[in-house]
Amino acid sequence: MSVTLTTVGLDADDTLWHNERFFAMTQDHFADLLRDHTEKDHLMERLLAAERRNLPHYGFGIKGFTLSMIETAVEVTEGKVPASVIAEILDAGRDMLSHPIELLPHAEDTVRALRNDYKLILITKGDLLDQERKLAQSGLRDHFDAIEIVSDKTPAVYAEIFIRHGTGADQGLMAGNSMASDVVPMITAGGWGVYVPHALTWAIEHAQPPADTARFTELPDLGALPDHIRSVTRA
């Protein structure tokens, strides 16, 4: 089967640069702040429940995460959380919003290897200001033909993006560390999905891999993506 790929989409957080580890560090600090009220495992369960509940209201990103931490602190202390703890949670959120970007291995080399042969799109979700800040600090902005910061990654979103910036999802490929956001909805839209696992992945981004489709691939790291694309287009 001859495969034509004209457009490649890349996720940002934990695909091109570190992200989730800063959430993990903040969660450790959050647990320490509330250690006199509840155990960490229980606190993390309550926090994850709050995040799931709040996604339709706050969306993805650090600001929603910070608000969910405050809500969880109020819940587990039965409304008795000290103002000083709320202040520290807010400080932690601001620290996350100013943390320097650290590129993941292979990120820059892979982007450089793809940019001349394919239309390259950065597709990420989250807070607009924060994602723009991270992209600017990454030094990768000029390698992309288009930047899409979206509220969520759904099949309809991918279909629209790959029509607007490429030749349709059926001639597009999306690569990222989230099975739920980067792979499954892209394949549902008719495209190709490449899963590049990261050691730390938010529970909400977990999903079962697509079954019985040649359009799904898992790679050990982003550096393997250019060779994979060449093998697909030669098939």
C-alpha positions, 0 to 999 in steps of 0.5 A: 500500500502506497502511503502519502504523508504531507503534514506532521503534527507534534505535541509539545508537553513531554514530547518536545520538552519536560512538563509533567515532572514539574507537576509531580514536584508541585504535588509533592509540595502540596502533599507536604503542606497538607500532611497533617490533614491526610495521607498523600495517596488519598490527597492525590486521589482527591486532587485527580477527581477535582481535576477531572471535574474541573476540566470543562470549566478551567481547561488544561494547564497550570492555572486549572491545576492550581485551582484544583489544588485549592479546591482539594485543600478546602475539601480535605480540611473541611474548609479549615485550610489556613490562608498561609497554605492557600498562599503557598499553593498560589506561589507554587502555581506561579513558580510552575508558570515561570519554570525554564523550558528543558528540551527532551532528547532528540527534540530539536534534531527531529524537528530539523530533520522533518521540517524540509520534507513535511509541513510541520505543525505544533499542536498543543493544548493548555493555557495560551499564555503559558504555551506561548511562553514555553514555545518562545523559550524552546527556540523551536518556533521558527521550525514550525509552519503552524502553531495550534494551541487548542482547548482539547484534542478531538477527532474534529479538531484534528480534522480541521487542523490538517485540512487548514494547514495540510492536505487532510488528516488522511495524509497527516501524522500526529506524534506525542506522548498521550495515547488519549490526546495525540494518538486515538483521536488522530486515528479516529480522524483518519490519520496516522498516530505515533505514540512516544511514551514519557516516563511521567504521564498524567492519568487523564492522558492514559487510554488503550492503544488502537487495535487492528490498525496499521496507522498506529505505531509506538516508538521508543523515542522521538529520534526514531520518528523520521526513520519511521515516517520514511518507512511508512511512505516507502511501504 
